Amino acid sequence: MLIRPMRTRLVGLAMLAGLMTSFSAPAVEAAPRPDITKDLFGTLSDGTQVWRYTLTSGVLRVRIITYGGIVQRLDAPDKHGHQANVVLGFPDLAGYVEKNNPGPYFGALIGRYANRIAKGTFTLDGKTYHLPINNDPNSLHGGTKGFDTKVWNATPGRTSDEVSLRLDYTSPDGEMGYPGTLKATTTYTLRGSALRVDYQATTDKATVVNLTNHSYWNLGGEGTGGIYGNRLQLNASHYTPVDSTLIPTGQIAPVAGTPMDFRRPTAVGARIRDDFQQLAYGQGYDHNWVLDGSGFRLAARVSDPDSGRVLSISTDQPGIQFYSGNFLDGTLYGTSGHQYRQGDGLALETQHFPDSPNHPAFPSTVLRPGQTYRTATSFAFSAH
């Protein structure tokens, strides 16, 4: 007598489960698995092949070439989900080889020393070293044949939730005048909506090192026009003023009350033409900001009001160089075939301070045998 009602209830439950299944929401498609592929990007005059690796996360797509470790393209969605390339660059290898020596350094890995060293000289442990002068009267971004001109050895990697590209280059003792054999590794890791860059280096002789990436950002889309309407926020209460050759004077000055104050989101072009001597020296912004705090923290945020794209940059470095694309003069044509004019892209280079080897009061860039140089920067994207 007790069994029949139980069977009835079981049948009823089974029918109800069937109805619930038939009216349930459609299954959500699994997110695309991160992937990495490669294709031949070009061949140098000496026969060396240059490969392009495409990293995809389902949110971002990043293309990196082994020549210079260059971020050749980065596609990110806007507030409507539409993808667009947000970095400046060239469509082929010839553009980088012909124009990046020295040139705009679009997307390149910079070393051995990012930024300027005054008059191409520095003294370490009582010995003076001489570097090539390629930004008269100074040495810029490692000299005439810096890391941006080298072909890096590539090792791809992939897990269930990220893809990576490890790039290795060994700089021999004396290259571009720098002491020590420097073994450098840069790893690009793409996970979700963020691209992380990890740098590492060791040396067999005391040297100086300062590595960064020199991507130019235009969150409205590459080739769409200027970035003066982009809103920039820098987590920095001070900056390092420069002389007329863009070498730091040694002073660390407050940004308060000057056009250098980006502690609150401010349009890049809001004060770029103000009567302020520092802006005249660089024909706009081309300065190092002293980041507040320490450890891995938010350094900068850029937003484009039209597309809704937002780029948040975090780093463990003490400084960030903000360059507003002042010397883009219309002679270069980029990835989409559009002409690049002044202010068509901005660079935010996480770094140690310019000319640190000649300023003992600045954070040290000296690397000695037995030590390992390590630093990291993250570029995280969102849209609203």
C-alpha positions as a printed Julia matrix, in Angstrom:
384×3 Matrix{Float64}:
  0.0    0.0     0.0
  2.9    2.32    0.67
  4.8    1.53   -2.53
  2.3    2.78   -5.11
  2.11   6.42   -3.93
  5.96   6.5    -3.82
  6.14   5.35   -7.45
  3.56   7.99   -8.36
  5.66  10.67   -6.71
  8.79   9.44   -8.46
  7.07   9.49  -11.82
  5.78  12.98  -11.1
  9.23  14.17  -10.12
 10.68  12.68  -13.29
  8.04  14.45  -15.42
  8.72  17.73  -13.58
 12.46  17.33  -14.13
 11.78  16.78  -17.82
  9.68  19.94  -18.0
 12.35  21.92  -16.16
 14.97  20.63  -18.56
 12.88  21.52  -21.6
 12.35  25.08  -20.38
 15.83  25.71  -18.95
 18.13  28.41  -20.41
 20.29  27.31  -23.34
 23.76  26.11  -22.4
 26.41  28.82  -22.32
 29.23  28.23  -24.78
 32.61  27.68  -23.19
 35.07  30.56  -23.58
 37.6   30.01  -26.34
 40.74  28.29  -25.09
 43.81  30.56  -25.13
 45.91  29.84  -28.19
 49.22  30.77  -29.78
 50.23  30.4   -33.43
 53.09  31.64  -35.59
 53.72  32.74  -39.15
 56.72  34.05  -41.07
 56.75  37.85  -40.85
 59.8   38.45  -43.03
 63.47  37.78  -43.65
 66.41  40.08  -42.89
 69.1   40.84  -45.46
 71.41  38.26  -43.85
 68.8   35.53  -44.28
 67.57  35.51  -40.67
 63.88  34.68  -40.49
 61.61  36.81  -38.33
 58.54  35.1   -36.91
 55.28  36.6   -35.75
 53.45  34.94  -32.86
 49.72  35.55  -32.39
 48.47  35.16  -28.82
 44.7   35.04  -28.27
 42.75  34.86  -25.01
 39.15  35.16  -26.2
 39.22  38.84  -25.16
 42.48  40.16  -26.59
 44.64  39.26  -29.56
 48.32  40.24  -29.46
 50.86  39.86  -32.27
 54.55  39.88  -31.36
 57.5   39.57  -33.73
 60.92  38.16  -32.85
 62.66  41.21  -34.33
 62.97  43.59  -31.39
 60.38  41.62  -29.4
 57.94  44.09  -30.93
 54.21  44.18  -30.1
 53.12  44.63  -33.7
 49.38  44.63  -33.05
 47.01  44.4   -30.1
 43.26  44.07  -30.68
 40.93  44.98  -27.8
 37.12  45.38  -27.63
 35.33  48.7   -27.18
 32.17  49.27  -25.11
 30.09  47.64  -27.88
 32.39  44.64  -28.16
 33.95  45.81  -31.43
 37.61  44.89  -31.76
 40.26  47.34  -32.95
 44.04  47.51  -32.99
 45.17  49.96  -30.27
 48.95  50.12  -30.86
 50.92  51.95  -33.52
 53.22  49.97  -35.81
 54.09  48.89  -39.32
 52.46  46.27  -41.55
 55.74  44.59  -42.57
 59.28  43.91  -41.4
 60.82  46.53  -43.69
 59.05  49.31  -41.8
 60.67  48.32  -38.51
 64.13  47.69  -39.95
 64.26  50.94  -41.92
 62.54  53.27  -39.47
 63.51  51.89  -36.05
 67.23  52.69  -36.25
 66.88  54.98  -34.43
 63.24  55.82  -34.82
 59.9   55.69  -33.09
 60.6   52.29  -31.46
 57.0   51.21  -32.06
 56.17  48.35  -29.68
 59.81  47.38  -29.13
 61.71  45.9   -26.23
 64.23  48.54  -25.12
 67.69  47.8   -23.7
 70.26  47.66  -22.42
 69.21  50.99  -21.05
 65.79  52.51  -21.69
 65.69  56.29  -22.09
 68.65  58.67  -22.22
 72.17  58.61  -20.83
 73.79  62.05  -20.87
 76.48  62.51  -23.51
 76.7   58.75  -23.87
 78.97  58.28  -20.86
 78.75  56.89  -17.34
 81.24  55.77  -14.71
 80.93  52.49  -12.83
 83.4   51.26  -10.22
 85.87  53.93  -11.28
 85.81  53.12  -15.0
 84.15  55.35  -17.61
 82.16  53.76  -20.41
 81.27  55.38  -23.73
 78.04  54.68  -25.62
 76.93  55.61  -29.16
 75.39  59.07  -29.51
 72.1   58.6   -31.36
 70.02  61.4   -29.86
 72.48  64.26  -30.03
 74.16  64.87  -27.63
 72.96  61.8   -25.73
 72.62  58.04  -26.04
 69.02  56.87  -26.31
 67.41  53.46  -25.74
 70.61  51.43  -25.75
 72.34  53.08  -28.7
 72.3   52.69  -32.46
 71.81  48.92  -32.28
 69.8   48.42  -29.12
 67.62  45.48  -28.16
 64.91  46.83  -30.47
 67.06  45.74  -33.46
 67.9   42.22  -32.25
 66.23  38.97  -33.23
 65.18  37.23  -30.02
 64.9   33.45  -29.57
 61.26  32.55  -28.97
 59.69  29.82  -26.86
 55.87  29.65  -26.83
 53.89  28.3   -23.88
 50.28  27.51  -23.11
 48.18  26.37  -20.16
 44.43  25.96  -19.78
 43.92  29.67  -19.03
 46.87  31.59  -20.52
 49.42  31.71  -23.32
 52.93  33.06  -23.19
 55.92  33.87  -25.35
 59.39  33.79  -23.82
 62.05  35.77  -25.67
 65.77  35.39  -24.97
 68.74  37.44  -26.1
 72.37  37.41  -24.96
 74.15  40.73  -25.3
 77.94  40.23  -25.48
 80.39  42.11  -23.3
 81.04  45.54  -24.81
 78.0   45.62  -27.09
 77.05  49.28  -27.6
 79.77  50.1   -25.06
 78.08  48.38  -22.09
 80.18  46.12  -19.86
 79.38  42.48  -19.14
 77.69  39.66  -21.0
 74.01  40.25  -20.28
 71.55  37.38  -20.6
 68.1   38.93  -20.97
 64.69  37.25  -20.95
 61.34  38.88  -21.6
 58.11  36.89  -21.23
 54.8   38.14  -22.6
 51.84  36.39  -20.93
 48.26  36.87  -22.12
 45.47  35.93  -19.76
 41.9   37.17  -20.15
 41.94  40.91  -20.63
 45.53  41.53  -19.47
 48.97  41.32  -21.05
 51.78  40.91  -18.53
 55.44  41.51  -19.36
 58.14  40.0   -17.14
 61.78  40.99  -17.55
 64.82  39.16  -16.21
 68.58  39.59  -16.71
 71.91  38.37  -15.34
 75.46  39.53  -16.01
 79.03  38.26  -15.59
 80.43  41.76  -14.96
 79.09  44.84  -13.19
 76.84  46.77  -15.59
 73.71  48.92  -15.76
 70.36  47.74  -17.07
 66.92  49.29  -17.55
 64.43  47.35  -19.69
 60.97  48.38  -20.9
 58.45  48.08  -23.71
 57.88  51.06  -25.99
 54.34  50.55  -27.29
 52.42  53.58  -28.5
 48.76  53.46  -27.49
 45.73  54.92  -29.21
 42.64  53.55  -27.47
 40.36  54.97  -30.15
 42.09  52.68  -32.63
 45.33  52.83  -34.59
 45.15  55.36  -37.42
 41.95  57.02  -36.14
 43.55  60.33  -35.15
 45.05  61.99  -32.1
 45.17  61.03  -28.44
 44.82  64.53  -26.97
 41.24  63.71  -25.98
 42.29  60.56  -24.11
 42.12  60.99  -20.34
 45.29  60.12  -18.44
 45.82  59.48  -14.75
 49.3   58.98  -13.28
 49.91  57.71   -9.75
 52.7   60.22   -9.25
 53.1   63.29   -7.04
 56.55  64.15   -8.44
 58.49  64.1   -11.69
 62.1   64.6   -12.81
 62.55  67.95  -14.62
 64.88  67.92  -17.63
 67.26  70.28  -19.39
 66.96  71.33  -23.03
 68.38  67.95  -24.18
 65.78  66.04  -22.1
 68.33  64.87  -19.51
 67.14  65.03  -15.87
 68.6   67.9   -13.87
 68.71  65.72  -10.76
 65.81  67.55   -9.14
 62.66  65.68   -8.08
 59.88  68.26   -8.33
 56.23  68.22   -7.23
 53.6   68.12   -9.96
 51.13  70.22   -7.95
 50.19  73.45   -9.67
 51.83  72.5   -12.98
 50.72  70.91  -16.29
 52.55  67.78  -15.08
 49.8   67.0   -12.56
 47.84  63.96  -13.73
 46.84  62.68  -10.32
 43.24  63.1   -11.44
 42.07  61.95  -14.89
 42.89  64.77  -17.31
 42.74  65.06  -21.09
 46.23  64.65  -22.52
 45.86  67.81  -24.58
 44.25  69.97  -21.89
 47.51  71.74  -20.93
 50.01  70.52  -23.5
 50.35  74.01  -25.04
 50.64  75.83  -21.72
 53.46  78.33  -21.21
 55.65  75.93  -19.22
 59.34  75.52  -19.99
 59.38  71.75  -19.46
 56.76  71.27  -22.2
 58.75  73.48  -24.57
 61.86  71.32  -24.12
 60.05  68.18  -25.25
 57.55  69.83  -27.62
 54.98  68.29  -25.31
 55.24  65.57  -22.68
 58.43  63.49  -22.72
 59.24  63.13  -19.03
 59.71  60.63  -16.25
 57.18  60.61  -13.41
 58.22  59.35   -9.97
 55.57  56.8    -9.04
 54.01  56.93   -5.59
 54.24  53.88   -3.36
 56.29  50.74   -3.84
 55.81  47.15   -4.89
 53.5   46.09   -7.69
 50.85  48.83   -7.89
 48.74  50.85  -10.31
 50.94  53.34  -12.16
 48.72  54.79  -14.9
 45.27  54.64  -16.41
 44.23  55.87  -19.85
 40.66  56.06  -21.12
 39.1   56.98  -24.44
 35.66  58.62  -23.96
 34.42  57.67  -27.44
 35.26  53.96  -27.58
 34.98  53.41  -23.83
 38.29  51.53  -23.78
 40.35  51.79  -20.61
 43.98  50.72  -20.18
 45.31  50.23  -16.64
 49.07  49.83  -16.22
 50.57  48.32  -13.07
 54.27  47.87  -12.32
 56.91  47.45   -9.63
 59.19  50.04  -11.25
 59.99  53.42   -9.6
 59.12  55.53  -12.65
 57.1   55.84  -15.83
 57.99  57.85  -18.92
 54.99  59.53  -20.51
 55.63  60.51  -24.12
 52.84  62.19  -26.09
 54.09  61.31  -29.58
 55.6   64.76  -30.14
 58.02  63.78  -32.88
 55.59  61.92  -35.13
 55.88  64.25  -38.11
 53.72  62.74  -40.83
 56.55  60.88  -42.56
 55.5   57.45  -41.25
 52.55  55.37  -42.45
 51.33  52.71  -40.08
 49.7   49.29  -39.93
 46.44  50.45  -41.52
 48.17  52.68  -44.1
 47.29  55.89  -42.27
 49.78  58.71  -41.79
 51.06  59.22  -38.26
 51.06  62.83  -37.12
 52.06  64.5   -33.88
 50.0   63.16  -30.99
 48.6   60.13  -32.84
 49.82  57.82  -30.07
 51.22  57.97  -26.54
 53.84  55.84  -24.83
 53.89  54.93  -21.14
 57.22  53.25  -20.43
 57.61  51.7   -16.98
 61.26  52.14  -16.03
 64.0   53.38  -13.75
 64.76  57.07  -14.13
 66.6   58.4   -17.2
 70.36  58.91  -16.79
 70.36  57.13  -13.43
 73.99  55.96  -13.81
 75.0   59.64  -13.6
 72.71  60.5   -10.66
 73.71  58.67   -7.45
 70.58  59.96   -5.68
 68.28  58.17   -8.18
 67.32  54.5    -7.62
 70.27  52.38   -8.75
 70.3   50.55  -12.08
 73.54  48.68  -11.34
 73.46  44.9   -11.8
 76.33  42.77  -10.51
 77.34  39.13  -11.01
 75.26  36.84   -8.82
 72.3   39.21   -8.87
 69.16  38.82  -11.01
 67.34  41.8   -12.47
 63.59  41.21  -12.27
 60.68  43.49  -13.0
 57.12  43.17  -14.29
 54.42  45.32  -15.86
 50.78  44.52  -16.58
 48.55  46.11  -19.24
 44.91  45.42  -18.34
 41.99  46.39  -20.61
 38.35  47.09  -19.89
 35.53  49.01  -21.59
 32.49  50.9   -20.35
